[in-house]
Amino acid sequence: MVKILSIISIATIPAIMTLILLHGYIKGIDLYDSFVEGAKEGFITAVKIMPYLIAIFVAIGIFKRSGAMELIVNGFSPITNIIGIPKEILPLVIMRPISGSGSLAVVQDIVTTYGADSFIGRVASTMMGSAETIFYTMAVYFGAVGIKNSRHTLMAALISHLAAVIASVVICSIVFGV
């Protein structure tokens, strides 16, 4: 199973790149100019969001160093131990629905501390790709179309986040073992 996943993961990015280039060629798009324009826009966007990223990293650092994150983690760890969710993943579970950049910082910390090939590192990476920044996404999309009453969206999104957390642990346990 691991060998099959390894082959798929190695082949996926080149296959996608080939499909994109082939599609652009068929459509008659000047691929180099499009690439340069996209890179330029990406750089401008990166410069624009840099202050927000720094603010988020600082706020998360303060939150963690103040002991608040540890209090929350220790409070929930007896419950997560029963379910089988590693205690070390709880900061990511808390941060992911709130901030993509903040959760990326948490994943970086987890990978630096435990290693990318550790069970905890693999669960964190899988969870990062399986869950969404709920509050940001709701604010952007609902704000864009003028929806003021989100009704059941938040509860459904939080349930899906919990499902993503559990699925990440279960799938990593099956594929990589504990």
N, C-alpha and C positions, 0 to 999 in steps of 0.2 A: 504494500500500500504506500509506504514512504517513497519507494523508488518511482512509482507511477506519479505521485504528487511532485516529486523532484523533476521528472521529465516534463510534466505539464507546466510547472513554474518556470523552468528554463526556456521553454518554447513559446510561452504566452506573449511576452513583450516583443520579441522579434516578429511574431505572427501579426500582432496588432499593428506594429510599425509598417510592416509590408502591406497590410490591408489599407492603411491610411494613405501611404504613398501611391499605391495602385489606384485607389479611388480618386485621389487628386489628379493623377495623370489622365485617367479616363475622362474626368470632368473638364480637363483642360485648364486647371488651376496652376498658376506660377508658384510652385511649391517653395522655392527658395525665398521669394518675396513674402509669401504668407508666413513662413517660419520666422523671418527676421522681424516682421511686423508683430507677430505674436510674442516673440522674445522681448521686444521693446515694450509692449503693453504689460508683460509680466514683470519686467524690471520696475516700471513706473508704479505698478500696484504694490510690489514688494517695498518700495521706498515709502509709499503712502501708509502702509499698515505697520511699518516698523515701530512707531511709538506705541501703538496698541499692543503689539507683541511684547515689547519691553515692559509695559505696565502690567500685563497679565503675568509675565514671568516673575516680576517683583512681588505682585500681590500673592501669587501662589507660594513663593518663597517665604513671605511673611506669615501666611496662613499655616504653612507646615512648621516653620521654626517657632511659632507661638505655642505650638502644642495642640492647637484646635483639631488639626487633621488626625493626630494620634489619638485624641480623645474620642473622636467619631469612629475611627478604625477599631479601637479597643472596645468600644460600646457594641459595635456590630459583629465583631469577630466571633463571638460564641455562636451566633446564628449562622454565619457563613461557614464556619467549621462543620456544622451539621450538614449543610448543603454540599460542601466540598469545594467551596471557593477559597483560594489561598488569601490569607490575610493581607499579603503584600499587594494584592490587586485592588483592594478597597479604595485607595486614593483615586485610581483610575475610574472605578465604578462611580464614584461621587463626582469627579471632574468632567467626565465625558459628556453628559447631557448639558453642561453649562458652557464649556469652552473647548473648541477644537485645539486652539493653540495651547491652552492650559493643559489639556489632556496629552498633547504631544510632549510637553515638558515632563509630565508624569511618566510617560512611556520611556522617554530618554533616561530619566532617573532610574527606572526599574531595570532597563537594559544595561545601564552603566553599573548598577549595583549587583545584579544577579546574572547578567550575561544574556546575549541574544538567543543562545541555544539552550538556556535553562527552561524548565517547564513554565516558570513564572514569566519569563521573557516572551515565550511563545504565546502564552495565554494573553498577555498584555497586547502583543502585536495583533493577534486575532481579534481581540475585543476592539481595538482601535479601528479596525476595518469593518467591524460588524455593527457598531453602534453609531448613533448620530448625535450631533449637538442640537438637542431638542429645542432649547429655549431660543437660541440664535435663529435656527431655521424657522420656528414659528413666528418670531418677531419679523423676520425679513419677508417671508411669503404672505403672512396674514396682513402685515403692514402694507405690502405692495398692492394688494387688492382691496384694502379697506375693511377687512373683517375685524370686528371688535369683540364678538362673542365666539370663542373657540370651541364652545360646547364640550365635547368629550375628547377632543384632540390630545390634550395634555395627558390625560389618564391613559389613553391608548398608546401614546408615545412612550410613557414611562413603563408600561407593561411590555412594550416591544424592547425597551432598553434592558429590562430584567431578563427577557427571553434571550437577548443577544449575549448577556453576561453568562447565563447558564449554558447556552449553546457553545460559547467559546471554551469554557472549561471542559464540557463533555467531549467536544470534538478534539481538542488538544489531548485529552486523556486517552481517547481511542487511537488517534494517529501517532502520538509521540509517547504515550505511556506516562505514568506519574513518577 
